[in-house]
Amino acid sequence: MRTAVDTNVLSALWSGEPLASRAASQLEEAHARGGLVICAPVYAELLAHPSATQHFVDEFLADTGIVVDFDLGEDVWRQAGKSFALYAKRRRGSAGGSPKRLLVDFVIAAHAQLSADRLMTLDSSRYARDFPRLTVV
């Protein structure tokens, strides 16, 4: 079972947030169950972490066995775009105005849905409505 990992899980781990020990154990378990993957946008977001350098990120990913999927493919982009468009339409129709969520969240979810078996995130509610078939842990 391949698990895609959201940026917020690794960021919490690196920042020593209260959820860090839980995140670490879940990452170990997921790795043992079939491997871990992040998509290119997660990699890019990790580089923006206050304590991260490219060397640190690359070394961490190699040490933990997390694979980076830099080649997302057309299907991921199409699914992300379709889901983001539906979200934006729903938001405009509810008098919520312009979309507040970022396209990158939709790319991360589409990648997880199409290239992994599930998504590990600390913000599961963010994905439930727009990706109902995505398994979130």
C-alpha positions in Angstrom: 0.0 0.0 0.0 1.7 3.2 -1.2 1.1 6.3 0.9 1.4 9.8 -0.5 2.5 12.3 2.2 1.2 15.9 2.5 3.6 18.7 3.3 2.1 19.4 6.7 3.0 15.9 8.1 6.8 16.4 7.4 6.7 20.1 8.4 5.2 19.1 11.8 7.9 16.5 12.2 10.7 18.9 11.5 9.1 21.7 13.7 8.7 19.4 16.6 5.0 20.1 16.9 2.9 18.2 19.3 1.8 15.8 16.6 5.4 15.0 15.6 5.8 11.7 17.4 2.4 10.5 16.1 3.4 11.6 12.6 6.8 9.8 12.9 5.1 6.5 14.0 2.5 6.7 11.2 5.3 7.4 8.6 7.2 4.3 9.8 4.1 2.2 9.7 3.2 3.4 6.2 6.7 2.9 4.9 6.6 -0.7 6.2 3.2 -1.3 4.5 4.3 -0.3 1.0 6.3 2.8 0.8 6.0 6.6 0.9 5.8 9.1 -1.9 5.5 12.9 -2.3 4.7 14.8 -5.4 6.8 17.6 -6.8 4.7 20.4 -5.2 5.2 18.9 -1.8 8.9 18.8 -2.4 8.8 22.5 -3.4 6.8 23.4 -0.3 9.3 21.5 1.9 12.1 23.7 0.6 10.3 26.7 2.1 10.4 25.2 5.6 12.3 27.6 7.9 15.0 25.0 8.8 15.2 23.4 5.4 17.9 23.5 2.7 17.8 21.5 -0.5 20.5 19.3 1.0 18.6 18.7 4.2 15.4 17.9 2.3 17.1 15.5 -0.1 19.0 13.8 2.7 15.9 13.4 4.8 13.9 11.9 1.9 16.7 9.5 1.1 17.2 8.5 4.8 13.4 7.9 5.2 12.9 6.2 1.9 10.4 8.7 0.7 10.3 8.9 -3.1 9.7 12.1 -5.0 7.4 11.9 -8.0 8.6 14.8 -10.1 6.7 13.6 -13.2 3.0 13.9 -12.3 1.5 13.2 -15.7 -1.4 14.6 -17.6 -4.1 12.6 -15.6 -3.0 14.2 -12.3 -3.1 17.7 -13.8 -6.5 17.1 -15.4 -8.0 15.7 -12.1 -6.6 18.6 -10.1 -7.9 21.1 -12.5 -11.4 19.5 -12.7 -11.7 19.3 -8.9 -10.4 22.9 -8.4 -12.8 24.2 -11.0 -15.7 22.5 -9.2 -14.5 23.9 -5.9 -14.2 27.5 -7.3 -17.7 27.2 -8.9 -19.2 26.0 -5.6 -17.5 28.7 -3.7 -18.7 31.5 -6.0 -22.2 30.0 -5.9 -22.3 30.1 -2.1 -21.4 33.8 -1.9 -18.0 32.8 -0.6 -16.3 34.8 -3.3 -13.1 33.9 -4.8 -11.5 30.5 -4.1 -9.5 30.5 -0.8 -7.8 27.1 -1.2 -4.7 26.9 -3.3 -4.4 24.8 -6.5 -1.5 23.0 -5.0 -3.8 21.2 -2.5 -5.7 19.9 -5.4 -2.6 18.7 -7.2 -1.4 16.9 -4.0 -4.8 15.2 -3.6 -5.1 14.2 -7.3 -1.6 12.8 -7.2 -2.4 10.8 -4.1 -5.7 9.5 -5.6 -4.1 8.5 -9.0 -0.6 7.5 -8.0 -0.9 6.1 -4.4 -3.4 4.2 -2.3 -4.0 6.9 0.3 -2.9 10.4 1.5 -1.4 11.0 4.9 -2.2 14.5 6.0 -2.9 16.5 9.2 -5.8 18.2 7.5 -8.1 15.4 6.4 -11.2 17.6 6.2 -9.6 19.7 3.5 -9.8 16.9 1.0 -13.0 15.0 1.9 -15.5 17.1 -0.1 -13.4 17.5 -3.3 -11.9 14.1 -3.4 -14.5 11.7 -1.9 -12.8 8.6 -3.3 -9.5 9.5 -1.8 -8.5 7.5 1.3 -7.1 9.9 3.9 -5.1 8.9 7.0 
